[in-house]
């Protein structure tokens, strides 16, 4: 087969597998929705509805149709960006999600930046001083980040830094003082306060953001430092590094200009995956910090048994997760010339 | 973790006496971090068994003694209903152990069965099975468990089921890769020619060869399962009150952090220690079984 034909074939199978995975994702959420022990018709009409009303609602909801037909309708709705209507807010789930998403985006992005800025240099440091105290320190700190439940870290953080020391803002995104005076434009509080020209508001928003972001970033930093350390050790053991050292290059130059440059591609892809995992970590963290993002939306919907909202949000995060994964697969060969697309 | 052993220590160690229990277990204690992990896990086991000797009844309420700070009488203090938190944490060890054991005995076999069949038979079966695996892997784990637990309703059994459903795919991938590599080997051909059935080959030849890597993965995975179980409990989807499940206990103390900090933080410490111990043991096992991975 010609090189071009091969490229075309891999492109086609790639798209087909993406579509198959997306379809599978929807089948999964559809069946989770059907597994529920509560009768969805009763949830709408109430327990005292007559037989006739019950039957009519059942037909209106399409529940008298065979499962494949029901799934096809569900699929059609999802393709038209209709994730159902939340039972609690009475709004389309997608509109709810759009208003909750910026808070999660802001938290996850700040946590990602912190995690990368701490985790990657720490991993390099650990690799360079392998099996000596900086390495042990980085590994143990990382292990704690891996092992501690996020919600517990958040609670301990609140007890120490908010309740006892008063260094940071408490739960929520802003003090009540600022909550209604800052106009919402982007949905990102840090941006909104700056756009409103309120420096005090910005500092206040930052003090609220700091603790949840650090809690989330700890896990990210642990993951990234572990990856960086393993990659750097492999790199530092290779012969070109020995050659560079024999040429008399400084340690700094060997480590950063030679070894680190060569691990930047796998590191970038790991970072993208870490970002995807932050979406997951955010669910629990937001609950602890009353942070009005997707995570808090999901848990609130859980408590009020609002299944369309839970499944809608799950589908959305599943899609984002899948897209980030695919993006990484797409990015990798484009950054590393040794791998063919 | 390959902690360097100091020369003095090496001299003190007796010459290798193979076969005795001492020699068999010494490698565990040569790694201080792993030894720490093993000790914490032993403590968990003891706690799970010793529940009935706990200083107080974990369910009995004593409203006159509510929200007492940690003291000699109540090591971890008491909660809103005057129950002794230390006794509740001890009892909670059982539920944690139960969740982990149930998830472990269901996850690894299911994942391996899928992976072995896919890798051994290949073809369309492999494509279908691995595509299904990919779909489950496309979801963030906690979220899948969350959606499942929400749909099935809260409870310990449903939490276990939700964890199991979200945790099996990596085992399938790993087993498939190994089965694919092994099926081309001569001894598999030889047993086919000798008339062994596919089922026999899968069960007697491939399964034992893939088991050790699955075991290492499982040890490292158990920490993650504990965290997800605790997360579900924290969100109110695990064992229901008054069951002393650790995640639920943290959630119960959440609203009264100040000044009653011990109600939420001390049960959380137990979750942290067990998950830390499993990570330490998992790292140690991986270093011991696969010297390349631990460098």
Interface residues (C-beta under 8 A of the other chain):
Chain A: X17 X20 X21 X24 X25 X27 X28 X29 X32 X33 X35 X36 X37 X131 X139 X143 X144 X146 X147 X148 X149 X150 X151 X152 X155 X156 X158 X159 X163 X230 X233 X276 X277 X279 X280 X283 X284 X287 X288 X298 X299 X302 X303 X307 X310 X311 X314 X317 X318 X321 X322 X325
Chain B: X1 X2 X3 X4 X131 X132 X134 X135 X136 X138 X139 X140 X141 X142 X143 X144 X146 X147 X148 X150 X151 X152 X153 X223 X227 X230 X231 X234 X235 X236 X237 X247 X250 X253 X254 X257 X258 X259 X261 X264 X265 X268 X269 X271 X272 X275 X276 X278 X279 X280 X283 X295
